[in-house]
Amino acid sequence: MDQSKSRIQTIKNLLGALLCSWVVTAVLLLVLALLLWKLNLKEGQISVGITVTYLLSCFAGGWVLGRRTQKRKFLFGILLGVCYFLLLLAISMIAHPGGLPQLREILTSLALCAAGGMAGGMLS
């Protein structure tokens, strides 16, 4: 009984950290859109901004999750990054049916999200 309560608490912590990650994503994308509007950024600069958004969002979520769990922080950070990526991929598939990027770009995004979450978890 106690172990099931622990798992439920872990899932609640994960969902809360994912929510934190998505809030950070929304704020950073709004800042990026404002910069794009005011500074007429090039495509390469926007790509860097999106990559930084992935990393910082997963870092923030991993940090929150690491603070809440206090054990196996880097594993929970990786889990958060993978969950963030899967939600991102699902939203992309819904928004652009049949228009997924190449496998290399998908794996790069997965690695960035997992690394950002792991770093946040380790530093929490």
Backbone as JSON, one array per atom type, in Angstrom:
{
  "sequence": "MDQSKSRIQTIKNLLGALLCSWVVTAVLLLVLALLLWKLNLKEGQISVGITVTYLLSCFAGGWVLGRRTQKRKFLFGILLGVCYFLLLLAISMIAHPGGLPQLREILTSLALCAAGGMAGGMLS",
  "N": [[0.82, -1.19, 0.0], [1.93, 1.24, 0.79], [3.91, 1.55, -1.12], [2.44, 1.96, -3.46], [1.32, 4.45, -2.93], [3.62, 5.95, -2.96], [4.35, 5.72, -5.66], [2.19, 7.0, -6.86], [2.56, 9.57, -5.85], [5.01, 10.16, -7.07], [4.23, 10.22, -9.76], [2.49, 12.41, -9.67], [4.36, 14.38, -9.01], [5.92, 14.31, -11.33], [4.05, 15.12, -13.29], [3.52, 17.71, -12.36], [6.04, 18.88, -12.69], [6.28, 18.65, -15.46], [4.26, 20.39, -16.23], [5.39, 22.77, -15.31], [7.58, 22.86, -17.07], [6.25, 23.26, -19.5], [5.09, 25.74, -19.08], [7.38, 27.34, -18.9], [8.27, 26.92, -21.5], [6.21, 28.19, -22.97], [6.55, 30.87, -22.17], [9.18, 31.38, -23.05], [8.89, 30.97, -25.82], [7.13, 33.03, -26.43], [8.8, 35.21, -25.92], [10.73, 34.71, -27.88], [9.13, 35.01, -30.17], [8.53, 37.72, -29.95], [11.1, 38.81, -30.23], [11.6, 37.96, -32.85], [9.71, 39.45, -34.22], [10.47, 42.11, -33.63], [13.22, 42.24, -34.31], [13.6, 40.98, -36.74], [14.67, 38.29, -37.12], [16.92, 35.8, -38.49], [16.51, 32.57, -40.09], [18.3, 30.66, -39.03], [18.94, 31.79, -36.56], [16.48, 31.65, -35.3], [16.18, 28.91, -35.14], [18.22, 28.28, -33.33], [17.19, 29.61, -31.12], [14.88, 28.08, -30.61], [16.05, 25.63, -29.96], [17.43, 26.36, -27.63], [15.2, 26.96, -26.1], [14.03, 24.39, -25.79], [16.07, 23.16, -24.25], [16.25, 24.83, -21.9], [13.63, 24.67, -20.93], [13.3, 21.93, -20.35], [15.38, 21.69, -18.54], [14.44, 23.33, -16.44], [12.13, 21.9, -15.69], [13.3, 19.43, -14.96], [14.83, 20.3, -12.82], [12.85, 21.14, -11.0], [11.52, 18.68, -10.61], [13.63, 17.14, -9.55], [14.04, 18.49, -7.13], [11.67, 17.89, -5.85], [11.62, 15.06, -5.67], [14.06, 14.14, -4.55], [15.68, 11.87, -4.79], [17.51, 9.7, -6.93], [17.85, 11.68, -8.91], [18.9, 12.39, -11.46], [17.94, 10.37, -13.11], [15.18, 10.75, -12.92], [15.13, 13.25, -14.08], [15.92, 12.67, -16.72], [13.73, 11.1, -17.41], [11.71, 13.03, -17.28], [12.56, 14.71, -19.4], [12.23, 12.96, -21.58], [9.47, 12.48, -21.48], [8.56, 15.11, -21.92], [9.51, 15.46, -24.52], [8.01, 13.46, -25.86], [5.4, 14.48, -25.57], [5.75, 16.83, -27.02], [6.3, 15.77, -29.55], [3.87, 14.45, -30.04], [2.1, 16.63, -30.16], [3.16, 17.92, -32.38], [2.63, 16.01, -34.34], [-0.14, 16.07, -34.38], [-0.64, 18.71, -35.12], [0.63, 18.9, -37.61], [-0.16, 16.71, -39.63], [1.36, 13.95, -41.13], [3.62, 15.38, -41.69], [6.12, 15.07, -40.38], [9.43, 15.77, -39.11], [12.74, 14.73, -40.25], [14.29, 11.64, -39.18], [16.75, 12.07, -37.97], [16.57, 14.71, -36.97], [14.5, 14.34, -35.15], [15.67, 12.55, -33.31], [17.75, 14.16, -32.41], [16.33, 16.2, -31.11], [15.14, 14.66, -29.09], [17.44, 13.85, -27.68], [18.38, 16.37, -26.8], [16.25, 17.21, -25.14], [16.24, 15.17, -23.18], [18.85, 15.46, -22.16], [18.74, 18.09, -21.16], [16.76, 17.82, -19.15], [18.04, 15.92, -17.52], [20.32, 17.35, -16.7], [19.08, 19.42, -15.23], [17.89, 17.9, -13.19], [20.16, 16.79, -11.96], [21.45, 19.05, -10.96], [19.69, 20.0, -9.12]],
  "CA": [[0.0, 0.0, 0.0], [2.81, 2.4, 0.89], [4.63, 1.69, -2.38], [1.54, 2.54, -4.45], [1.23, 5.87, -2.62], [4.86, 6.54, -3.42], [4.28, 5.82, -7.12], [1.22, 8.05, -7.19], [3.22, 10.85, -5.56], [6.02, 10.37, -8.11], [3.52, 10.62, -10.97], [2.04, 13.79, -9.44], [5.55, 15.23, -9.12], [6.3, 14.35, -12.74], [3.08, 15.96, -14.0], [3.75, 19.1, -11.96], [7.27, 19.35, -13.34], [5.96, 18.81, -16.88], [3.51, 21.65, -16.33], [6.4, 23.82, -15.18], [8.33, 22.9, -18.33], [5.43, 23.84, -20.55], [4.95, 27.17, -18.79], [8.65, 27.94, -19.33], [8.25, 26.88, -22.97], [5.31, 29.24, -23.46], [7.17, 32.18, -21.93], [10.34, 31.53, -23.94], [8.42, 31.11, -27.2], [6.62, 34.39, -26.57], [9.98, 36.09, -26.03], [11.3, 34.47, -29.2], [8.25, 35.64, -31.16], [8.73, 39.17, -29.84], [12.4, 39.09, -30.86], [11.44, 37.77, -34.28], [8.93, 40.58, -34.71], [11.21, 43.37, -33.51], [14.58, 42.22, -34.86], [13.64, 40.27, -38.02], [15.7, 37.26, -37.0], [17.09, 34.86, -39.59], [16.05, 31.21, -39.8], [19.29, 30.03, -38.17], [18.8, 32.34, -35.22], [15.24, 31.11, -34.75], [16.47, 27.51, -34.82], [18.99, 28.3, -32.09], [16.25, 30.0, -30.07], [14.02, 26.93, -30.3], [16.9, 24.67, -29.27], [17.63, 26.89, -26.27], [13.91, 26.81, -25.42], [13.94, 22.98, -25.38], [17.02, 22.9, -23.17], [15.89, 25.54, -20.68], [12.36, 24.15, -20.43], [13.56, 20.62, -19.73], [16.22, 21.94, -17.37], [13.57, 23.82, -15.37], [11.3, 20.79, -15.24], [14.17, 18.48, -14.26], [15.21, 20.91, -11.55], [11.67, 21.05, -10.12], [11.31, 17.27, -10.27], [14.71, 16.73, -8.66], [13.77, 19.08, -5.81], [10.53, 17.22, -5.23], [11.83, 13.64, -5.41], [15.23, 14.01, -3.66], [16.41, 10.63, -4.99], [17.68, 9.36, -8.34], [17.45, 12.93, -9.58], [19.24, 12.43, -12.88], [17.03, 9.47, -13.83], [13.89, 11.43, -13.04], [15.33, 14.33, -15.04], [15.86, 12.07, -18.05], [12.33, 10.71, -17.62], [10.98, 14.25, -17.59], [12.93, 15.13, -20.75], [11.62, 12.06, -22.55], [8.02, 12.77, -21.47], [8.42, 16.4, -22.59], [9.71, 15.21, -25.95], [6.87, 12.7, -26.39], [4.29, 15.42, -25.7], [6.1, 17.72, -28.12], [6.13, 15.0, -30.77], [2.44, 14.23, -30.24], [1.51, 17.91, -30.59], [3.63, 18.14, -33.75], [1.92, 15.09, -35.23], [-1.52, 16.54, -34.49], [-0.63, 19.99, -35.83], [1.1, 18.7, -38.98], [-0.27, 15.29, -39.96], [2.16, 13.52, -42.27], [4.72, 16.3, -41.93], [7.15, 14.97, -39.35], [10.8, 15.98, -39.58], [13.54, 13.54, -40.47], [14.64, 10.89, -37.99], [17.92, 12.71, -37.34], [16.08, 15.85, -36.21], [13.72, 13.8, -34.04], [16.61, 12.01, -32.31], [18.46, 15.3, -31.83], [15.42, 16.83, -30.15], [15.03, 13.74, -27.95], [18.68, 13.95, -26.9], [18.4, 17.69, -26.15], [15.27, 17.22, -24.03], [16.72, 14.26, -22.12], [20.04, 16.07, -21.53], [18.31, 19.24, -20.36], [16.1, 17.31, -17.95], [19.05, 15.29, -16.66], [21.13, 18.41, -16.09], [18.27, 20.06, -14.22], [17.75, 16.97, -12.09], [21.44, 16.64, -11.26], [21.82, 20.28, -10.28], [18.67, 20.4, -8.14]],
  "C": [[0.87, 1.26, 0.0], [3.56, 2.64, -0.42], [3.73, 2.3, -3.46], [1.33, 4.04, -4.2], [2.47, 6.6, -3.1], [4.86, 6.72, -4.94], [3.31, 6.92, -7.55], [1.83, 9.43, -6.95], [4.28, 11.17, -6.62], [5.36, 10.82, -9.4], [3.01, 12.05, -10.84], [3.2, 14.76, -9.56], [5.96, 15.39, -10.57], [5.35, 15.25, -13.52], [3.23, 17.43, -13.63], [4.99, 19.69, -12.61], [7.07, 19.53, -14.84], [5.18, 20.1, -17.12], [4.45, 22.84, -16.22], [7.19, 23.98, -16.48], [7.53, 23.56, -19.43], [5.17, 25.32, -20.33], [6.22, 27.91, -19.22], [8.72, 27.98, -20.85], [7.4, 28.01, -23.52], [5.94, 30.62, -23.31], [8.33, 32.4, -22.91], [9.93, 31.67, -25.4], [7.79, 32.48, -27.44], [7.76, 35.41, -26.7], [10.62, 35.95, -27.4], [10.45, 35.11, -30.3], [8.39, 37.16, -31.14], [10.05, 39.58, -30.49], [12.32, 38.96, -32.37], [10.72, 38.96, -34.9], [9.74, 41.86, -34.72], [12.53, 43.37, -34.27], [14.69, 41.53, -36.22], [14.75, 39.22, -38.05], [15.73, 36.36, -38.23], [16.67, 33.46, -39.13], [17.02, 30.48, -38.86], [19.2, 30.51, -36.73], [17.54, 31.82, -34.54], [15.45, 29.66, -34.33], [17.26, 27.4, -33.52], [18.08, 28.66, -30.92], [15.34, 28.86, -29.65], [14.81, 25.86, -29.56], [17.15, 25.09, -27.82], [16.35, 26.75, -25.46], [13.73, 25.37, -24.95], [14.82, 22.72, -24.16], [16.6, 23.55, -21.87], [14.58, 25.02, -20.08], [12.56, 22.81, -19.73], [14.45, 20.76, -18.5], [15.36, 22.39, -16.19], [12.69, 22.71, -14.82], [12.1, 19.75, -14.48], [14.59, 19.01, -12.9], [14.06, 20.82, -10.54], [11.44, 19.6, -9.68], [12.38, 16.75, -9.33], [14.52, 17.26, -7.25], [12.66, 18.34, -5.09], [10.83, 15.77, -4.85], [12.98, 13.38, -4.45], [15.95, 12.67, -3.77], [16.44, 10.31, -6.48], [17.31, 10.53, -9.26], [17.74, 12.91, -11.07], [18.35, 11.5, -13.69], [15.65, 10.1, -14.0], [13.99, 12.6, -14.01], [15.27, 13.82, -16.47], [14.42, 11.68, -18.38], [11.49, 11.94, -17.98], [11.29, 14.71, -19.01], [12.29, 14.26, -21.82], [10.11, 12.3, -22.62], [7.73, 14.1, -22.17], [8.52, 16.22, -24.1], [8.52, 14.48, -26.55], [5.64, 13.58, -26.54], [4.52, 16.38, -26.87], [5.89, 17.02, -29.46], [4.66, 14.76, -31.08], [1.75, 15.5, -30.74], [1.92, 18.21, -32.03], [2.89, 17.25, -34.74], [0.47, 15.53, -35.43], [-1.58, 17.82, -35.34], [-0.27, 19.84, -37.31], [1.03, 17.23, -39.34], [0.53, 14.96, -41.23], [3.37, 14.39, -42.52], [5.8, 16.25, -40.87], [8.53, 15.23, -39.93], [11.52, 14.65, -39.74], [13.93, 12.91, -39.14], [15.81, 11.53, -37.25], [17.48, 13.9, -36.48], [15.26, 15.41, -35.0], [14.64, 13.3, -32.94], [17.42, 13.13, -31.65], [17.6, 16.0, -30.79], [15.24, 15.96, -28.91], [16.27, 13.84, -27.06], [18.77, 15.28, -26.15], [17.45, 17.73, -24.96], [15.74, 16.36, -22.88], [17.93, 14.86, -21.41], [19.66, 17.28, -20.69], [17.63, 18.81, -19.07], [17.08, 16.68, -16.98], [19.91, 16.33, -15.97], [20.35, 19.13, -14.98], [18.11, 19.18, -12.97], [19.04, 16.86, -11.27], [21.8, 17.89, -10.46], [20.81, 20.74, -9.24], [19.09, 20.09, -6.71]]
}
